[in-house]
Amino acid sequence: GTPGYILGTDDFGRDILSRILDLVESREQETHRVLIVEDSRTAVAHIQRALDLHGIDSRAINTPIALLQAAAEYRPHAILMDMHMPFCNGVEVTRALRQIPEYQSLPVIYLSGETDIAQQVEALRLGGDQFLTKPANPIILASVVKTKIERYRDMLRSGRHDSLTGLLNHSASKEQLEQMLRRALPAGHLAVAMIDIDRLPFPEGMAYAE
């Protein structure tokens, strides 16, 4: 139930805003997910052990041909990509990946034994975000992955969430509602409550516009 007391108008607004912010700040962070594209079982074991020690979930595929299907199913926050694999190399796969709008900003970190600087630079120019040489230091590997993922998620969040409250913005709310409607129909039911709060008490000097 709701608290059994009455607040003044200003106190009520501050209380509502405080409760909203508390809910946003207490939201559990989603576990980082990394898709590993690597044909060496030994390398995969080394990478997954390093990521697991830092609380990063991972899934590995041994052929780039399966990348798009794996990415659609696993929805990774970053990809660790080997450069030299059978059938095609990591650079070609990354170039193809960047043609898909959904993956244009997804961090791609090359993890390869390639030591030719010119090849490394070319790989970054054609869509990579970082290049690490094998065998990578486990601490550096995990740190790079975390940093890239956090920046990526911040970028996604800033485009979908209100900067003050952290809640979904207008366009993202409509998109979320449409998805819920599609999942609920035709047999299910859906109830939606919309709360509009005017004259929120913003801190001095802070301006807000929807």
Backbone bond lengths (Angstrom), bond angles and torsions (degrees), N, CA, C in turn:
res aa  C-N    CA-C-N  psi(-1)  N-CA   C-N-CA  omega(-1)  CA-C   N-CA-C  phi
1 G - - - 1.443 - - 1.506 110.86 -
2 T 1.352 116.50 179.21 1.453 121.90 -179.58 1.512 109.61 -95.37
3 P 1.351 117.73 156.81 1.461 120.47 179.14 1.513 111.06 -59.51
4 G 1.345 117.06 142.28 1.454 121.47 -175.35 1.511 113.14 -94.04
5 Y 1.335 116.36 58.14 1.456 118.58 175.02 1.517 109.20 -148.16
6 I 1.332 116.51 163.06 1.463 122.12 -176.68 1.527 108.26 -114.39
7 L 1.313 115.55 133.22 1.453 121.02 179.03 1.516 109.98 -109.51
8 G 1.333 115.28 157.70 1.451 119.37 171.78 1.511 110.13 -67.59
9 T 1.339 117.64 167.20 1.464 121.40 -175.50 1.520 111.96 -56.73
10 D 1.365 116.51 -49.80 1.462 119.83 -178.67 1.526 110.62 -66.01
11 D 1.339 116.07 -43.71 1.463 119.04 179.75 1.521 111.46 -63.65
12 F 1.325 116.55 -36.80 1.459 120.47 179.84 1.526 110.78 -64.13
13 G 1.357 115.85 -43.95 1.463 120.28 179.45 1.516 111.54 -62.87
14 R 1.348 114.94 -43.03 1.465 118.81 179.52 1.532 110.81 -65.42
15 D 1.319 116.38 -37.35 1.454 120.22 -179.51 1.521 111.01 -66.64
16 I 1.327 117.15 -42.87 1.463 121.27 179.17 1.526 110.28 -62.70
17 L 1.344 116.69 -47.14 1.464 120.69 -179.68 1.521 110.93 -62.15
18 S 1.339 115.79 -41.17 1.456 120.03 179.86 1.528 110.88 -62.49
19 R 1.333 116.45 -40.92 1.456 120.04 -179.07 1.528 111.15 -68.04
20 I 1.341 116.54 -38.41 1.469 120.56 177.79 1.522 110.40 -62.37
21 L 1.332 116.06 -47.36 1.459 120.31 -178.83 1.523 111.53 -64.95
22 D 1.339 116.39 -36.39 1.464 119.67 177.48 1.522 110.98 -62.18
23 L 1.345 115.96 -41.28 1.460 120.07 179.40 1.517 111.16 -64.93
24 V 1.340 116.30 -41.29 1.460 120.59 -179.41 1.520 110.91 -65.72
25 E 1.324 116.04 -45.91 1.456 120.18 -176.41 1.524 112.49 -68.99
26 S 1.331 116.68 -27.95 1.457 119.86 -178.28 1.525 112.54 -87.85
27 R 1.353 116.44 0.20 1.455 120.80 -179.74 1.528 110.34 -60.55
28 E 1.326 116.63 131.16 1.455 120.44 180.00 1.529 109.67 -68.40
29 Q 1.332 114.63 135.53 1.447 119.83 177.84 1.522 109.56 -74.38
30 E 1.331 115.51 135.39 1.454 120.87 177.20 1.525 109.80 -70.14
31 T 1.318 116.87 137.89 1.460 121.38 -179.42 1.527 110.52 -61.50
32 H 1.329 116.43 136.05 1.464 120.97 177.00 1.528 109.66 -63.53
33 R 1.327 116.55 135.21 1.458 121.59 178.66 1.531 109.84 -120.75
34 V 1.326 115.55 129.18 1.464 121.16 -178.55 1.528 109.47 -124.90
35 L 1.321 115.49 128.69 1.455 121.41 175.63 1.531 108.37 -97.09
36 I 1.327 116.20 123.56 1.461 122.11 -177.80 1.528 108.63 -102.49
37 V 1.328 116.20 124.60 1.466 121.45 176.64 1.524 106.85 -109.79
38 E 1.322 115.89 99.82 1.469 121.05 -171.02 1.525 109.39 -155.33
39 D 1.348 117.19 132.08 1.462 120.60 -177.46 1.523 113.18 -93.61
40 S 1.323 118.66 -3.41 1.466 121.97 178.87 1.525 110.14 -98.89
41 R 1.334 116.77 120.63 1.457 120.03 179.36 1.527 111.70 -64.73
42 T 1.320 115.80 -35.70 1.465 119.68 179.05 1.521 110.89 -63.61
43 A 1.332 115.90 -44.81 1.465 120.32 179.10 1.524 111.12 -64.23
44 V 1.332 116.93 -40.70 1.464 121.03 179.33 1.522 110.55 -61.51
45 A 1.351 116.93 -43.86 1.460 120.91 179.79 1.524 110.85 -61.94
46 H 1.324 117.12 -41.29 1.470 121.83 178.91 1.529 110.74 -64.13
47 I 1.315 116.55 -44.73 1.466 121.51 -178.05 1.527 110.90 -66.20
48 Q 1.325 116.04 -47.63 1.461 119.63 -177.34 1.525 111.88 -65.54
49 R 1.322 116.92 -34.87 1.465 119.77 177.11 1.527 110.36 -64.56
50 A 1.332 117.14 -42.46 1.462 121.45 179.59 1.528 111.24 -64.25
51 L 1.338 116.70 -41.96 1.460 120.39 -179.00 1.526 111.03 -70.43
52 D 1.325 116.06 -41.63 1.460 120.52 -178.09 1.527 111.71 -61.78
53 L 1.329 116.84 -36.81 1.462 120.59 179.41 1.521 112.20 -63.43
54 H 1.330 116.87 -20.53 1.473 121.30 -179.57 1.521 111.50 -110.78
55 G 1.333 117.00 20.38 1.457 121.09 174.00 1.510 114.92 72.12
56 I 1.323 117.32 24.96 1.467 121.69 -178.83 1.526 108.78 -105.06
57 D 1.327 116.66 123.25 1.457 121.36 178.32 1.528 109.38 -78.38
58 S 1.321 117.06 149.71 1.463 119.76 -178.88 1.514 111.24 -148.96
59 R 1.320 114.25 155.97 1.460 122.24 173.83 1.523 106.64 -138.29
60 A 1.320 116.75 141.79 1.464 120.54 -176.15 1.524 111.37 -119.05
61 I 1.334 115.54 142.72 1.462 122.26 170.44 1.522 106.99 -126.17
62 N 1.338 116.87 146.95 1.459 119.49 -174.67 1.521 113.96 -101.22
63 T 1.331 116.11 6.51 1.460 120.18 177.33 1.522 110.07 -144.54
64 P 1.323 117.77 135.66 1.473 120.22 179.20 1.520 113.18 -67.03
65 I 1.327 116.62 -16.03 1.459 119.59 179.71 1.528 111.09 -62.14
66 A 1.325 116.21 -29.24 1.470 120.78 -177.95 1.522 113.00 -90.51
67 L 1.331 117.94 7.06 1.469 120.84 -172.36 1.522 113.26 -61.83
68 L 1.317 118.37 -50.02 1.463 120.69 -174.93 1.528 111.71 -63.11
69 Q 1.326 116.88 -42.14 1.463 119.65 178.69 1.526 110.99 -65.80
70 A 1.339 115.84 -43.26 1.461 119.74 179.93 1.522 111.32 -64.75
71 A 1.321 117.20 -39.40 1.460 121.16 179.94 1.526 111.01 -66.10
72 A 1.325 116.59 -39.16 1.466 120.43 179.62 1.528 111.23 -67.18
73 E 1.329 117.15 -36.50 1.461 120.86 -178.06 1.529 112.26 -80.30
74 Y 1.335 115.93 -41.13 1.467 120.51 -172.59 1.522 112.85 -90.30
75 R 1.329 117.11 -25.41 1.465 124.00 -179.23 1.537 111.25 51.72
76 P 1.325 117.05 62.97 1.472 120.60 -176.50 1.524 112.25 -70.93
77 H 1.337 115.07 157.70 1.463 121.37 174.37 1.519 110.55 -94.63
78 A 1.329 117.14 -9.74 1.462 122.29 176.92 1.522 108.50 -164.31
79 I 1.336 115.52 158.42 1.455 121.71 177.98 1.523 108.96 -124.09
80 L 1.335 115.65 130.67 1.458 121.66 171.55 1.520 106.81 -99.53
81 M 1.329 116.33 118.01 1.458 121.38 -169.39 1.528 111.98 -119.26
82 D 1.335 115.17 124.91 1.464 119.60 170.50 1.529 108.02 -76.22
83 M 1.318 116.93 151.68 1.468 119.21 -178.89 1.517 112.75 -86.85
84 H 1.318 117.00 -41.04 1.467 120.31 -172.84 1.517 110.35 -111.88
85 M 1.353 114.57 110.39 1.455 121.41 -179.34 1.525 108.98 -140.47
86 P 1.339 117.58 163.04 1.465 119.97 177.78 1.535 111.53 -61.35
87 F 1.305 115.95 152.78 1.462 125.23 175.56 1.529 113.28 76.66
88 C 1.325 117.89 -49.24 1.466 120.46 177.76 1.523 108.69 -158.38
89 N 1.332 116.47 160.16 1.459 118.31 -178.41 1.524 111.18 -96.80
90 G 1.329 114.81 169.39 1.454 120.57 -175.76 1.514 114.41 -62.20
91 V 1.333 116.17 -31.95 1.463 119.94 -179.58 1.525 110.31 -66.54
92 E 1.320 116.95 -43.24 1.466 120.68 178.85 1.524 110.93 -62.93
93 V 1.320 115.69 -41.34 1.470 120.19 179.64 1.524 110.72 -64.62
94 T 1.330 115.99 -42.53 1.468 119.90 -179.46 1.524 110.99 -64.93
95 R 1.325 117.03 -40.38 1.470 120.25 177.66 1.516 110.58 -60.32
96 A 1.327 117.46 -42.22 1.466 120.94 178.40 1.530 110.41 -66.50
97 L 1.317 116.48 -39.79 1.461 120.91 179.86 1.519 111.57 -61.37
98 R 1.326 116.67 -38.93 1.466 121.19 -178.20 1.520 113.10 -69.42
99 Q 1.315 117.74 -12.37 1.460 120.50 177.45 1.523 112.15 -78.37
100 I 1.332 115.87 -12.87 1.470 120.95 -179.60 1.528 108.57 -96.80
101 P 1.335 118.60 118.52 1.468 121.49 -175.22 1.523 114.17 -50.10
102 E 1.321 117.45 -39.28 1.462 121.42 -177.51 1.525 112.80 -61.43
103 Y 1.341 116.67 -26.07 1.459 120.51 -174.90 1.531 113.82 -113.18
104 Q 1.314 117.00 11.64 1.457 119.69 -177.09 1.527 113.14 -65.16
105 S 1.323 116.98 -29.27 1.462 120.97 -177.88 1.527 113.01 -108.27
106 L 1.318 117.00 -2.19 1.463 120.59 -179.12 1.532 109.88 -63.75
107 P 1.331 118.84 126.16 1.467 120.39 -178.53 1.529 112.30 -61.88
108 V 1.324 115.94 129.49 1.458 122.20 174.71 1.525 107.72 -118.86
109 I 1.318 115.23 116.43 1.466 121.60 -177.77 1.518 108.45 -110.66
110 Y 1.327 116.37 116.79 1.461 119.80 177.49 1.524 109.18 -77.10
111 L 1.322 115.24 132.95 1.457 121.80 175.84 1.523 105.71 -129.63
112 S 1.335 116.00 99.58 1.452 119.71 -168.50 1.525 111.39 -145.56
113 G 1.329 114.65 159.94 1.456 120.37 174.69 1.507 112.60 -83.54
114 E 1.319 117.98 1.11 1.467 122.24 179.76 1.534 110.31 -63.93
115 T 1.338 115.66 122.27 1.471 120.66 -178.48 1.525 112.92 -108.66
116 D 1.313 117.12 -5.14 1.464 121.06 178.99 1.533 108.94 -72.27
117 I 1.330 116.35 115.03 1.468 120.73 -176.80 1.520 111.54 -60.07
118 A 1.334 116.97 -39.49 1.461 120.33 -179.69 1.527 110.93 -61.56
119 Q 1.343 116.39 -40.17 1.469 120.46 177.85 1.521 111.00 -66.93
120 Q 1.310 116.74 -38.39 1.460 120.44 178.94 1.532 110.91 -64.49
121 V 1.313 115.69 -45.10 1.470 120.42 179.33 1.524 110.99 -62.57
122 E 1.331 115.86 -41.63 1.466 119.89 179.13 1.530 110.66 -63.69
123 A 1.326 116.28 -39.72 1.465 120.36 178.79 1.528 111.17 -62.26
124 L 1.322 116.53 -40.33 1.463 120.43 178.24 1.525 110.83 -69.82
125 R 1.321 117.03 -38.13 1.466 120.86 -179.48 1.522 111.51 -64.25
126 L 1.318 116.63 -30.62 1.464 121.07 -175.77 1.534 113.26 -95.87
127 G 1.326 117.44 19.34 1.456 118.40 169.70 1.507 116.62 131.01
128 G 1.338 118.60 -9.01 1.458 119.85 179.34 1.517 112.41 -78.89
129 D 1.318 116.76 157.07 1.463 121.78 179.95 1.524 112.98 -107.15
130 Q 1.324 116.35 -22.06 1.461 120.56 -177.04 1.523 107.87 -159.38
131 F 1.344 115.79 151.32 1.462 119.74 177.26 1.520 108.64 -129.36
132 L 1.341 116.38 120.09 1.449 122.17 175.64 1.529 108.63 -117.32
133 T 1.326 115.99 138.95 1.461 120.88 -178.29 1.524 110.19 -93.93
134 K 1.326 115.78 135.61 1.463 121.49 175.95 1.529 109.82 -74.02
135 P 1.324 116.38 147.83 1.480 127.16 -11.61 1.517 110.09 -78.06
136 A 1.302 116.91 129.27 1.465 120.76 -176.80 1.520 110.48 -81.09
137 N 1.316 115.79 144.39 1.459 120.70 173.84 1.530 108.34 -62.01
138 P 1.338 118.97 127.04 1.468 121.40 -175.64 1.532 113.53 -56.77
139 I 1.327 116.73 -38.20 1.467 120.08 -179.29 1.523 110.57 -68.95
140 I 1.341 116.61 -43.68 1.465 120.42 178.31 1.520 110.54 -64.88
141 L 1.324 116.54 -42.10 1.464 121.01 178.94 1.525 110.85 -57.72
142 A 1.328 116.95 -51.40 1.459 120.87 -179.31 1.525 111.60 -63.65
143 S 1.331 116.53 -37.93 1.468 120.46 -179.72 1.524 111.22 -65.93
144 V 1.322 117.08 -44.17 1.468 121.10 179.02 1.526 110.31 -62.86
145 V 1.322 116.17 -44.77 1.459 120.67 -179.48 1.529 110.66 -61.45
146 K 1.322 117.51 -47.34 1.461 121.05 179.93 1.523 111.78 -60.85
147 T 1.332 116.00 -44.43 1.468 120.28 -178.77 1.518 111.58 -62.35
148 K 1.330 116.68 -45.61 1.465 120.80 179.99 1.527 111.03 -63.80
149 I 1.330 116.35 -41.88 1.463 119.89 -179.15 1.526 111.38 -66.56
150 E 1.323 117.21 -43.31 1.459 120.20 -178.88 1.524 111.53 -63.15
151 R 1.323 117.06 -40.74 1.471 119.83 177.39 1.522 111.20 -66.50
152 Y 1.318 115.82 -39.75 1.464 120.82 179.01 1.525 110.63 -63.28
153 R 1.326 116.43 -45.15 1.454 119.95 -179.02 1.527 111.65 -69.75
154 D 1.321 117.62 -34.47 1.466 120.46 175.41 1.522 110.48 -63.03
155 M 1.342 115.74 -40.48 1.462 119.99 179.48 1.528 110.82 -64.08
156 L 1.337 116.13 -45.33 1.459 119.92 178.41 1.524 111.11 -62.62
157 R 1.324 115.36 -42.08 1.458 120.71 -177.16 1.527 111.64 -65.81
158 S 1.327 117.09 -39.78 1.461 120.25 -177.84 1.522 111.98 -65.03
159 G 1.336 116.28 -25.84 1.460 119.35 179.35 1.515 113.59 -85.71
160 R 1.330 117.87 -11.70 1.460 121.42 -175.77 1.522 114.10 -120.81
161 H 1.333 117.36 -11.51 1.460 120.07 -174.08 1.525 111.95 -123.28
162 D 1.320 114.47 149.54 1.457 121.31 175.49 1.529 109.27 -67.13
163 S 1.325 116.82 133.36 1.459 120.30 -174.75 1.526 113.20 -69.53
164 L 1.345 117.90 -22.99 1.463 120.81 -178.69 1.530 112.04 -87.13
165 T 1.336 116.09 -51.27 1.459 120.01 -174.03 1.522 113.55 -93.39
166 G 1.349 117.19 -22.30 1.450 119.63 -176.29 1.517 112.84 82.14
167 L 1.346 117.86 0.71 1.456 121.80 179.33 1.523 110.23 -83.49
168 L 1.338 117.14 163.83 1.459 121.08 178.66 1.521 110.05 -58.65
169 N 1.338 116.72 138.61 1.453 119.87 176.93 1.532 109.50 -78.90
170 H 1.338 116.28 -177.55 1.460 120.62 -172.36 1.530 112.03 -60.73
171 S 1.340 117.20 -50.20 1.463 120.07 -176.68 1.526 111.19 -67.09
172 A 1.325 116.92 -39.45 1.470 120.26 179.18 1.528 110.71 -67.73
173 S 1.331 116.78 -35.51 1.466 120.35 177.82 1.522 110.77 -63.89
174 K 1.334 116.48 -43.12 1.467 120.65 178.24 1.528 110.58 -62.57
175 E 1.331 116.02 -41.92 1.466 120.45 179.20 1.524 111.04 -63.28
176 Q 1.337 115.64 -42.93 1.465 120.42 179.27 1.527 110.71 -63.99
177 L 1.334 116.69 -40.96 1.456 121.08 179.63 1.529 111.33 -64.30
178 E 1.329 116.06 -40.76 1.466 120.40 178.55 1.522 110.73 -62.82
179 Q 1.332 116.87 -40.72 1.464 120.40 177.98 1.528 110.87 -64.36
180 M 1.327 116.23 -41.36 1.466 119.95 179.08 1.522 111.04 -64.65
181 L 1.330 116.74 -38.49 1.459 120.90 178.65 1.524 110.92 -64.78
182 R 1.333 116.28 -42.51 1.464 119.69 179.12 1.523 111.50 -62.59
183 R 1.339 115.83 -38.33 1.461 119.31 179.87 1.532 111.42 -71.83
184 A 1.339 116.66 -30.64 1.472 120.73 -175.80 1.520 112.29 -80.30
185 L 1.329 116.95 -29.63 1.460 120.12 -175.82 1.521 110.17 -87.71
186 P 1.364 117.81 156.44 1.471 125.80 -1.66 1.531 113.93 -90.77
187 A 1.337 117.59 -14.38 1.463 118.82 -171.56 1.518 113.48 -91.38
188 G 1.332 116.95 -22.82 1.458 119.49 -173.12 1.517 114.21 -86.33
189 H 1.334 115.01 -178.91 1.461 121.80 178.49 1.531 108.44 -128.04
190 L 1.306 116.11 150.62 1.457 120.53 -178.80 1.522 109.79 -140.15
191 A 1.319 116.34 129.22 1.468 121.80 176.28 1.526 108.22 -116.81
192 V 1.329 116.18 132.24 1.456 121.66 -178.34 1.524 109.45 -127.90
193 A 1.320 116.58 132.09 1.470 121.42 175.75 1.517 108.21 -115.26
194 M 1.313 116.71 130.46 1.458 121.64 179.01 1.528 108.76 -115.70
195 I 1.310 117.14 124.68 1.464 122.57 -179.38 1.523 108.48 -112.19
196 D 1.308 116.19 120.48 1.467 121.73 179.55 1.525 107.54 -109.04
197 I 1.321 116.95 118.23 1.468 121.63 -177.25 1.531 108.42 -112.83
198 D 1.324 116.27 116.54 1.472 121.55 178.82 1.511 110.79 -97.21
199 R 1.336 115.08 159.90 1.460 123.39 174.55 1.536 111.87 54.64
200 L 1.337 115.38 48.78 1.455 118.52 176.27 1.523 109.94 -68.21
201 P 1.322 118.59 142.99 1.472 121.52 -177.94 1.536 111.04 -81.18
202 F 1.339 116.89 93.27 1.452 120.65 179.92 1.524 110.25 -80.92
203 P 1.346 116.71 150.06 1.475 119.40 175.13 1.515 111.09 -59.65
204 E 1.318 116.67 153.14 1.462 121.52 -176.70 1.524 109.86 -59.91
205 G 1.333 115.25 133.55 1.461 120.96 178.22 1.510 113.71 88.80
206 M 1.334 118.47 -2.85 1.461 120.66 -178.91 1.521 108.28 -100.96
207 A 1.307 116.03 126.98 1.451 121.23 178.15 1.519 108.25 -109.50
208 Y 1.320 115.83 151.21 1.461 119.61 -177.88 1.517 108.43 -144.09
209 A 1.308 114.86 136.00 1.460 120.09 176.11 1.503 108.84 -141.29
210 E 1.321 117.39 135.73 1.465 121.21 -179.36 1.514 109.26 -81.53
